[in-house]
Amino acid sequence: MQEHHFDVTTDDGEMPTWVMRPDGDGPYPVVLFLMDAPGMRQELRDMAMRLATSGYYVMTSQLYYRTVREYCLFEDPEGGRDRMYELMNALPNDLVDADAAAMLRHARSDAAADETNVGVVGYCMSGPMAISVAAANPGVVKAAASMHGVRLATDKPDSPHLRVAAVTGEVYVAHAELDTHIDEAQVAEFEAALHAADATGWVERYPGIDHGFTFPSRGQIYDRMGAETHWERLLHVFSRNLA
């Protein structure tokens, strides 16, 4: 396995980025692994590496780079959640679409990457962003997954439930039954929009578990069986769609 760290140049600055991929020449299908609200950290890079071991060229970036070069909630006891929400709320979907475009431009320059075969996955904050990136790249993004994602159906014009009709690949949404960051009505509204769209996919409700269940560092919130099920679903979605 290989890991490379570098900056990707965007219209707004230099975005710290990591690539994990298997040894060998490739080219490997590209997966954009979007960070969650607490920020870039080793745990995310380890998850990206686990995904890469299945044969993918995985890219993950520090999406808060417009404001801070480094940030992690768990390493910022003074700023706390107020700082996290400040950074999160300053990052609308269209900016992440632009960042994803910059990541894919880099992938086009790397012979080890197959930038025509793309998947995207997001967690928490970036769950809806994964849907947005898929909608912004029809025909290129073949699969998009939202894991305990928030803001799936809002009153804003960039709401995922309004944009899912533009997605041409498969969509998978994992919703934690006890998640207090998004209510069931939002999930149901997104699910109805997905079924009405040309995109294929499904919403799965994980019973008895809470937001953040995929992350081992979350203590009692982490659910081992739920987390392993999310890996099974994610790998199946990508293997079905990324040649």
N, C-alpha and C positions, 0 to 999 in steps of 0.2 A: 504494500500500500504506500501511497505517496500523499504528502500534505505540503501545500505551498501557500505562503502568505505574501500579499502584495496589495498595493492600492489600485483601485479602478477609478479612472478619471471620469467624472460626470460633469454636467453643466453647472453643478453647484459646489464642486470641490473634489477632494480625494477621499474615496470610500474604502476603508480597510476591508479586505476581502480574503477569504480562505478557500482554497480548492482542495478537496479530498478526492482521490481517484485510485483505481487499481494500478498496479504495475502493468507495463505493456504499452503497445502503441495505440490501442483503441481503433477507431473513435468510439467513445462511450456516450450513451444518451446523457443529456444534461438535466440535472435536478437543481432547482433553486430552492434552497432551504432558508426560509425567511425567519428571522429571529422573533422572539416574543417580546412583550413589553418590558420585562426586567432587564433586557439588554444582552449584548454579546458576552459570552463567558465560555469556559472550557466545556461545561456540560453540553452546550449546543454543538460545539465542534466535535465532541465525542459522538453525539447522535448523528451528525452529518457523516462522520467516518463510518459508523455502523451501516448507514444507508449505502455509502460508497462501496462497501465490501460486496454488495450484491451486483456490482458491475456498472456503477453510475459515476459520472463526473459531477460531483456535488459542489455547489458554490453557496457560501453563506457570508453575509456582510454585516458590518456595523451600520445599521440604517439610521442611527441618530447622528451621523457624522457631520451633518450641517450645523449642529450645535456643539457637539462634543466628540472628540476623537475616540475616547474610551468612556464607557458607562456600563455599570452593572448594579442593579438595585441592592444586591446582597453584599456589595462592597462599598455602599454609600449610606452608612448609618445616619449621617446628618441630614441629607436631603430627603431620605425616606420615600414614601409613596407619592408625596406631593411632587417631588422632582420627576419621578417616573411618569406620572400622569401629565405633567407639563410637557415632557418630551414626546410622549405618546400622542397627545392631542395636537401637537405641531407637525404631525406626519400623516397627511391625508393620503388616500389611495393613489391619487394621480402622481404624487412624488415617488411612491414605491413602484408604480408602473414605469416611471422614468429610470429609476435605479435598476429595475429588472432589465430594461432595454440596454443599459450600460453593461450589465453583467453578460448579457447575451452577445454584445459586441466583442467583449473579451473572449468569450467562448469561440466565436468565429475565427479568432486569430490563433487558436490553439488546435493543432492537428489531432490532439487526443480527445477533443470534444466534438460531438455531433449536435450542433446547435439547431438542427431541423427537427430534432426529436427531444422534446422538452417536457419535464414534469415540474410541478411546483407544490410545495407544502408549507403551510403556515400554522402557527400555534397561538392561541389566545388573541392578542392584538392583530397578528398577521394572518389569522384564519381567513377573514374577509378579504385581506390583501391578496391572498393566493387566488381567490375567485376573480378579483379585479385584474391581476396579471394575466390570467387565462383569457378573460374577456378582451383585453387589450392586444392579445397575440393569437387570434384564431388561426387554426391551421398549423401553428407552431407548437403551442402548448397542448399536448395530447392528454394530460391528466392533471387535475388540481385537487388538493386535499386540504380541508380545514379541520384542525384538531382542537377541540374545545374552544372554537372561535367565538368571538363576540361580534356585535354590530352586523349581523347577517341580514337584517331587514330594518332600515331606518327611514327617516323622512327626507334624507338627502338624495340628490340626483345620482350620486355615485354608489348608492346602496347596492350590495351584491344581489339582492333579490330582483333589482331592476336591470342589472347587467348580465345576469346569468344566461339570458337568451342569446347573447353574443358568443358564448363559449361553445366551441365545436368539439372539445374533448370530453372525457369522463370526469365527473365531479363526485367527490366523496366527502361527506360531512360527518364527523364524530361529535356528538353532543352528550355531555355529562348530565345525567338526570338531576343532580343536586346543584348544578352550576347557578350561582346567584349573580353572575356577571351578564347573563342573557336569559330572558324569560322564554318559556315554551311557546308563547304566541309568536315571537320573532322567528323561532326555529320553524314553526308550522307555516308561517308566511313564506319563508325562503323555500321550504320543501314544496309548497304549492307552485311557486314560480319555477322551480327546477322541473317539476313534472309537466308544466305547461310549455317548457322550452324544448328546443331541439337537442340540447345537451343530454347525454345519458348520465346516470348516476343515482345516488341514493343518500338519504340521511339515516344514520344509525344512532339510536339512543342507548347510551351505556348506563344500565340501571345501578342505582345505589352508590354512585361515585361523584366526585366533585371536580370543579374546575382545576386544571393543572395536574390531573392524575397521571399524565405521561412522564413527569419529571421525577427521577429518583431522589433529588435533593429536597423535595417538598414535604418530607416527613410523613405525617399521618395522612396528608392529602394524596400522596402517591399510592396508586393501586397497581400492584404487580400484574395481576391478570388483565386488568384493563389496559395497562401499558403494553403488554405483550400482544394483546388483541389488536391494538392500534398498529403495531409493527406488522402483524400479519396482514391486516387490511391494506396498509400503505404499500407493502411490497407486492401484493396481488394486483392492486390498481396500476402500479407502475409496470409490472411485468406484462399485464394484459395490453398496455397501450404504448409502451416504449420499446420499439423493436431493437 
